[in-house]
């Protein structure tokens, strides 16, 4: 075990239980929500000075909707700090402004609370969720509990570090280009990005030219992810999507699964990542599924168009900062990535409308691959999570964007197409860092993803940070 590994697991009310087990203990009277929140607080105090995960602690005034019949009642959790919670600031990971307390709960916060979870704080993210690492210009980075010298991914990096370190069993995450799946892969967790519209959209998603943001959680077990999805659906279900319901385990059906290892950006995946994908493919074949190589129906043009859209969003955030975030917003204090993306957009304005048009057509071509197969298997990232500093916002923009395009090359397609995908921790490097693989499915088919995830978890136990 690495000497840099940090966790808070101990023999307290939380123990090594997942959220489903803790909720069962609350219902049976073995433990109270207050005892679980106290244990989470004590655990955070043991690791926070090394991990830097929390934007706003609220153990003195935790939030729950009080519905004791909700599936996850009493389980402590954190809300990502890009989602409003009444009375608390939402600072979006930015040093460019000081947020005012929110006047009301965000649209998604209401659904999140309806699952029965108790919010005990808000977790950190990189500025406006733009980066794939939770690092800053001047603030301490969020560190990876598996190896504190490495990134924990992003944008839901604070949530991932809290769950991996054992402070809470699950935490809120959202995903606009990989921001659930990337930190899940970096921290050895399960991270499901649901279909577009599966949950209530947050305020940001509703304003996007292409809605590419999905809400969810990062967890340590597949059943926690399945239980959360079902509990959220109990509160609100999109009538335009097939219901998922509570998935309890694998299904006995033979699937057709495509495997993709090539990247549209020309990035070469590293040996540890390739080995994790090949292991997963062999386990799927052993289970009776048909697994065969395939190509994705996208080219380098998709990657360039995604960057153009990314740059548009950075320009919009910067230009409207004082209007949306308040008079304290100082565009000069945005980080290097936000500034670089904004400059990129202003240099290439003529490319934006054509890029958006092409991106909006992506879902048709992508949907076609599921006419002949149920799932697609890929890496989550092209290489193992890097050391802190490699993709820091302090890196010169041209170098940083090239590194990001050769690192985050598999996850954006599902955001643009609106389809679900799940990251699973299927490997460890020789140095003890987690390696994630990704399964992607057809629009609305989270059920198949969860069923296969259950089977892989049973066949190949996920790595444990506590050894």
Secondary structure, 3 states (H helix, E strand, C coil): CCCCCCCCCCCCCCCCCCHHHHHHHHHHCCCCHHHHHHHHHHHHHHHHHHHCCEEEECHHHCECCCCCCCCCCCCEEEEECCCCCCCCECCCCCCCCCCCECCCCCHHHHHHHHCCCEEEEEECCCHHHCCCCCCCCCCCCCEECCEEEEECCCCCHHHHHHHHCCCCCEEEEEECCCCCHHHHHHHCCEEEECCCCCCCCCHHHHCCCCCCCEEEEEECCHHHHHHHHHHHHHHCCCCCCCCCCCCCCCCCCCCEEEECCCCCCCCCCCHHHHHHHHHHHHHHHHCCCEEEECCCCCCHHHHHHHHHHHHHHHHHHHHCHHHHHCCCCCHHHCCHHHHHHHHHHHHCCCHHHHHHHHHHHHHHHHHHHHHCCCEEEEECCCCCCCECCCCCCCCCHHHHHHHHHCCCCCCHHHHHHCCCEEEEEEEECCCCCEEEEEEEECCCCHHHHHHHHHHHHHHCCCCCCCC
